[in-house]
Amino acid sequence: MDRLLVVSGPVIVENDKVLLDRDYKEDLWKFCGGRTKEDESLVDTAKRRSKEELGIEIEILNENPFFTYAIKETPEGKSDVILVHFLAKRIEEIKPGEDIRKWGWFDLDNLPENLGLNIIPALKYFRFIK
């Protein structure tokens, strides 16, 4: 493995719908979030990335996050990725940033195809789906 990436973001569910977005890098529906910066906490990363991607402030509802692990293949090689997701609520209306191609609220009973691998496990962890 070339390196270790730690990624953090919120899981936001309102009225039985989950907030997901797509950027220009991957054709996957994902939670907003991104890499931690040096000396930045996981909660601070989730808050920063929510503001950058969707223009929203968030409130963390549960300090016990969902963790998962993946291997990301890139042209430079493989990376270990630790994904950390906090249950959160949004504070303001969504104003997507320039890196976001699409975003939407998706019914928990009718999720889109092309989901990131962490979406279903995180929704199960926070007991939104069985």
C-alpha positions as CSV (number, residue, x, y, z in Angstrom):
1,M,0.0,0.0,0.0
2,D,1.2,3.4,-0.8
3,R,-0.5,5.5,1.8
4,L,-3.3,5.8,4.4
5,L,-6.2,8.1,3.8
6,V,-8.7,9.1,6.5
7,V,-12.0,10.4,5.2
8,S,-14.8,11.9,7.3
9,G,-18.4,13.1,6.6
10,P,-21.9,13.2,7.9
11,V,-24.9,10.9,7.4
12,I,-27.9,13.2,7.0
13,V,-31.4,11.7,6.9
14,E,-34.7,13.8,6.9
15,N,-38.2,12.5,6.5
16,D,-36.9,9.0,5.6
17,K,-34.7,10.4,2.8
18,V,-30.9,10.4,2.8
19,L,-28.8,13.2,1.4
20,L,-26.3,12.0,-1.2
21,D,-24.1,13.8,-3.8
22,R,-21.9,13.0,-6.8
23,D,-18.7,14.8,-7.7
24,Y,-16.8,15.0,-11.0
25,K,-14.2,12.4,-9.9
26,E,-16.4,9.3,-9.5
27,D,-19.7,8.3,-10.8
28,L,-21.0,7.2,-7.4
29,W,-23.6,8.5,-5.1
30,K,-21.9,9.3,-1.8
31,F,-22.2,11.1,1.5
32,C,-20.5,14.4,1.5
33,G,-17.1,14.3,3.1
34,G,-13.4,14.1,2.4
35,R,-9.9,13.7,3.6
36,T,-8.9,15.0,7.0
37,K,-6.3,17.8,7.1
38,E,-3.3,17.6,9.4
39,D,-4.3,18.6,13.0
40,E,-8.0,18.5,12.1
41,S,-10.4,16.3,14.1
42,L,-12.8,13.9,12.3
43,V,-15.8,16.0,13.4
44,D,-14.1,19.2,12.1
45,T,-13.5,17.4,8.8
46,A,-17.1,16.4,8.5
47,K,-18.2,20.0,9.2
48,R,-15.7,21.5,6.8
49,R,-16.6,19.2,3.9
50,S,-20.3,19.7,4.4
51,K,-19.8,23.4,4.0
52,E,-17.5,23.0,1.0
53,E,-19.6,20.5,-0.9
54,L,-23.2,21.4,0.0
55,G,-22.9,24.9,1.6
56,I,-24.4,23.7,4.8
57,E,-23.6,23.9,8.5
58,I,-24.2,20.6,10.4
59,E,-24.8,19.5,13.9
60,I,-23.3,16.2,15.0
61,L,-26.1,14.1,16.6
62,N,-24.0,11.1,17.6
63,E,-20.3,11.2,18.6
64,N,-20.1,7.5,17.9
65,P,-19.3,7.2,14.2
66,F,-19.6,4.4,11.7
67,F,-16.1,3.2,10.6
68,T,-15.3,1.2,7.5
69,Y,-12.2,0.3,5.5
70,A,-11.6,0.2,1.7
71,I,-8.7,0.0,-0.7
72,K,-8.7,2.7,-3.4
73,E,-7.0,1.9,-6.7
74,T,-5.4,4.9,-8.4
75,P,-2.9,5.2,-11.2
76,E,-0.2,5.9,-8.6
77,G,-1.0,2.7,-6.7
78,K,-3.2,1.5,-3.9
79,S,-4.2,3.4,-0.8
80,D,-5.8,2.2,2.4
81,V,-8.9,4.3,3.1
82,I,-10.6,4.6,6.5
83,L,-14.1,6.1,6.1
84,V,-15.7,7.7,9.2
85,H,-19.3,8.9,9.2
86,F,-21.2,10.8,11.9
87,L,-24.9,11.0,12.2
88,A,-25.8,14.7,11.7
89,K,-28.5,17.2,10.8
90,R,-28.2,20.1,8.4
91,I,-28.7,23.6,9.7
92,E,-29.4,25.5,6.5
93,E,-30.5,25.2,2.9
94,I,-28.3,23.4,0.4
95,K,-26.1,25.4,-1.9
96,P,-23.8,23.0,-3.7
97,G,-20.2,23.9,-4.3
98,E,-18.5,23.8,-7.7
99,D,-17.1,20.3,-7.2
100,I,-20.6,18.8,-6.9
101,R,-22.2,17.5,-10.1
102,K,-25.5,16.3,-8.7
103,W,-27.1,16.0,-5.2
104,G,-30.4,14.8,-3.9
105,W,-32.6,13.4,-1.2
106,F,-33.2,9.7,-1.8
107,D,-36.0,7.6,-0.2
108,L,-34.5,5.0,2.1
109,D,-36.7,2.3,0.5
110,N,-35.7,3.3,-3.1
111,L,-32.0,4.2,-3.1
112,P,-30.3,4.9,-6.4
113,E,-27.8,2.6,-8.2
114,N,-24.1,3.4,-8.2
115,L,-23.9,3.8,-4.4
116,G,-20.6,4.1,-2.6
117,L,-19.7,0.9,-0.8
118,N,-20.1,2.6,2.6
119,I,-23.7,3.9,2.1
120,I,-25.8,0.8,3.0
121,P,-23.5,-0.3,5.9
122,A,-23.6,3.2,7.4
123,L,-27.4,3.5,7.1
124,K,-27.7,0.1,8.7
125,Y,-25.3,1.1,11.5
126,F,-27.5,4.2,12.3
127,R,-30.6,1.9,12.1
128,F,-32.3,3.7,9.1
129,I,-32.5,0.5,7.2
130,K,-32.4,-3.2,8.2
